[in-house]
C-alpha cells in the first residue's frame, strides 16, 4: 500500500511552513503527491515544481474541474483572488477537451515533469459522453502517465461507474466503497479523506484491496504519527 500525500490544502500555509510539511512527508514514507490544477488556483503545482524534488518523487495529475490561475505560488495572491475575484476563482465543472489539454500540459510545466504516476478524471459526475471524451484523452496522452482513473466521492461515482469500469481503472474515492457489496469487482482502489471511521473493523477487513492511501494534513505531528495500514 502506498502512502500518498494530498496537497489540496497546502496553499493555505506560509511558504516556510509548506517546506517543512513537504520534507516531513518525504521523511515519513510519502513518495507520491496527489495534485491538481485547481489546488490553490494552480499555485500549489507551481510551488511543488519550484522545490527541485528528487526524480523518485511521483505526482498525480487531474483534469476536469477548473478555476482561474495564479501567476505565482504565494498565499497572498491566492487569498486576494478568492476574496476579490470570487466568481472567477470558483471551481466549476469542465468537459471541454481543449481545456483538458491546457490543464494537463500546464501541470507538466508547473511541476517540471513529463510523466505522471497517474492521470485522474476529476469530476463531480461521470456520464457516458464524458467517459468517451476521457478515453480519447487517455489515448492521446498515454505516453505521459503510467495509470489512469477517476477521482470523486463514492456515493456520486457508484451509480455511473458500471458502464465505464475496466480492470485497469483506478478508483480514487472515499472509504465508504469498502462496505459496498460490489467491492470485489474493483481491482485498484485508492482512498482519500482518511478518518477515524476507516479504523472500524468492517473497513479494515477489506483493506487489502487498497492500492494507496491519500493523507491530508497541515500539521507536522500528524504526518509523523501517521501509521501505514498493512
C-alpha positions in Angstrom: 0.0 0.0 0.0 1.4 3.4 -1.0 1.2 6.4 1.2 0.2 9.4 -0.9 0.3 13.0 0.4 -2.7 15.1 -0.6 -1.9 18.7 -1.3 -5.4 20.2 -1.6 -5.0 22.5 1.5 -1.2 23.2 1.1 -1.9 26.7 -0.4 -3.3 28.0 2.9 0.2 27.6 4.6 3.1 30.0 4.5 5.9 29.1 2.1 8.3 28.4 5.1 5.8 26.0 6.7 4.9 24.4 3.4 8.6 23.5 3.1 8.6 21.8 6.5 5.4 19.9 5.7 6.7 18.6 2.4 10.1 17.4 3.8 8.4 15.9 6.8 6.1 13.9 4.5 9.1 12.8 2.4 11.0 11.7 5.6 8.0 9.7 6.7 7.4 7.4 3.7 5.4 9.6 1.4 6.9 9.4 -2.1 3.9 10.5 -4.1 1.9 13.7 -4.1 -1.7 14.0 -5.1 -2.1 17.2 -7.0 -4.5 19.0 -9.3 -4.5 22.2 -11.3 -7.3 23.6 -9.2 -5.4 23.3 -5.9 -4.6 26.8 -4.7 -6.0 28.0 -8.1 -2.9 26.5 -9.7 -0.4 27.9 -7.2 0.2 24.5 -5.5 1.8 22.9 -8.5 3.9 26.0 -9.1 5.2 25.7 -5.5 5.9 22.0 -5.7 7.7 22.4 -9.0 10.0 25.1 -7.5 11.3 22.7 -4.8 13.6 20.7 -7.1 12.4 17.4 -5.6 14.0 14.1 -6.4 13.1 12.3 -9.6 11.9 9.4 -7.5 9.0 11.6 -6.2 5.8 11.0 -8.2 2.7 13.0 -8.9 -0.9 12.6 -9.8 -2.4 14.9 -12.4 -6.1 15.7 -12.7 -8.3 17.1 -15.5 -11.9 18.2 -15.3 -12.6 20.7 -12.6 -11.3 24.2 -13.4 -10.8 27.6 -11.8 -8.8 30.7 -12.5 -5.0 30.5 -12.4 -2.4 32.4 -10.3 0.8 33.9 -11.6 2.8 32.9 -8.6 2.8 30.4 -5.7 2.4 32.9 -2.9 -0.5 32.6 -0.5 -1.2 36.3 -0.7 -2.2 36.2 -4.3 -4.4 33.2 -3.7 -6.2 34.9 -0.9 -6.7 38.1 -2.9 -8.1 36.2 -5.8 -10.5 34.2 -3.7 -11.7 37.4 -1.9 -11.7 40.0 -4.7 -12.3 37.7 -7.8 -14.6 35.2 -6.1 -16.7 34.5 -9.1 -13.8 33.8 -11.5 -12.0 31.8 -8.8 -14.9 29.4 -8.1 -14.2 25.8 -9.1 -16.5 24.6 -11.8 -17.1 21.5 -13.9 -15.5 21.5 -17.3 -15.7 18.9 -20.0 -14.2 20.9 -22.8 -11.4 18.8 -24.4 -9.2 21.7 -25.3 -9.4 22.9 -21.7 -8.3 19.4 -20.5 -5.3 19.7 -22.8 -4.3 23.0 -21.4 -4.8 21.8 -17.8 -2.7 18.7 -18.3 0.1 20.5 -20.1 0.1 23.3 -17.5 0.5 20.7 -14.7 3.5 19.2 -16.5 5.1 22.6 -16.9 4.4 23.8 -13.4 5.7 20.6 -11.8 8.6 20.2 -14.2 7.7 16.6 -15.2 7.0 14.9 -18.5 5.2 11.9 -17.0 2.8 11.4 -14.1 2.3 8.3 -12.0 -1.5 8.7 -12.5 -4.0 10.7 -14.5 -7.4 11.2 -12.9 -10.6 12.5 -14.3 -11.6 15.0 -11.6 -15.4 15.5 -12.0 -18.3 15.5 -9.6 -20.4 13.5 -12.1 -19.5 10.9 -14.6 -21.6 10.4 -17.8 -21.1 8.2 -20.8 -20.3 11.1 -23.0 -17.7 12.4 -20.5 -16.1 9.0 -20.3 -15.8 8.7 -24.1 -14.1 12.1 -24.1 -11.7 10.9 -21.4 -10.9 7.7 -23.3 -9.9 9.9 -26.2 -7.6 11.9 -23.9 -6.1 8.8 -22.5 -5.2 7.6 -26.0 -3.7 11.0 -26.9 -1.5 11.4 -23.8 -0.8 7.7 -23.0 3.0 8.4 -23.0 2.7 10.9 -20.2 1.2 8.8 -17.4 1.5 5.3 -16.0 -2.0 4.6 -14.8 -5.4 6.3 -15.0 -8.7 6.5 -13.2 -11.4 8.7 -11.7 -11.5 10.8 -8.5 -14.7 11.7 -6.8 -16.9 10.7 -3.8 -18.1 7.1 -3.9 -21.8 7.8 -3.5 -21.6 10.0 -6.6 -19.4 7.8 -8.6 -21.0 4.4 -7.9 -24.3 4.8 -9.9 -22.5 5.9 -13.1 -19.4 3.6 -13.0 -20.9 0.4 -14.3 -20.7 1.4 -17.9 -17.1 2.6 -17.9 -15.3 0.3 -15.4 -12.4 -1.8 -16.6 -9.6 -3.7 -14.8 -7.0 -1.0 -15.4 -9.1 1.8 -13.9 -8.0 3.3 -10.6 -10.9 4.4 -8.4 -9.8 7.2 -6.1 -12.6 7.7 -3.7 -14.0 7.8 -0.2 -13.7 4.9 2.4 -17.4 4.0 2.0 -16.5 2.0 -1.1 -15.1 -0.6 1.3 -18.5 -1.6 2.5 -20.1 -1.7 -0.9 -21.2 -5.2 -1.9 -19.6 -4.6 -5.3 -16.2 -4.2 -3.9 -14.8 -7.5 -5.2 -15.4 -6.3 -8.7 -12.8 -3.5 -8.4 -9.1 -4.2 -8.8 -7.4 -0.9 -7.8 -8.8 1.4 -5.2 -7.1 4.5 -3.7 -8.8 6.1 -0.7 -8.7 9.8 0.3 -10.1 11.7 3.2 -8.9 9.0 5.7 -10.7 9.5 9.1 -11.4 7.6 12.3 -14.3 5.9 10.6 -11.8 4.0 8.5 -10.4 2.2 11.6 -13.6 0.4 12.0 -13.1 -3.3 11.6 -15.7 -3.6 8.7 -13.3 -1.3 6.7 -10.1 -2.8 7.9 -11.0 -6.4 6.8 -11.2 -5.3 3.2 -8.1 -3.0 3.1 -6.1 -5.5 1.0 -8.0 -4.1 -2.0 -6.4 -0.7 -1.5 -3.7 0.5 -3.8 -2.9 3.6 -1.8 -4.0 5.9 1.0 -4.0 9.7 0.5 -3.4 11.5 3.7 -4.3 15.2 4.1 -2.7 17.1 7.0 -1.3 20.6 7.6 0.3 19.5 11.0 3.7 18.0 11.1 2.9 16.0 14.2 0.1 14.2 12.5 2.3 13.3 9.5 4.9 11.9 11.8 2.4 9.8 13.6 0.6 8.5 10.5 0.6 4.7 10.5 0.6 2.8 7.3 -2.1 0.2 7.2 -0.8 -3.2 6.2 
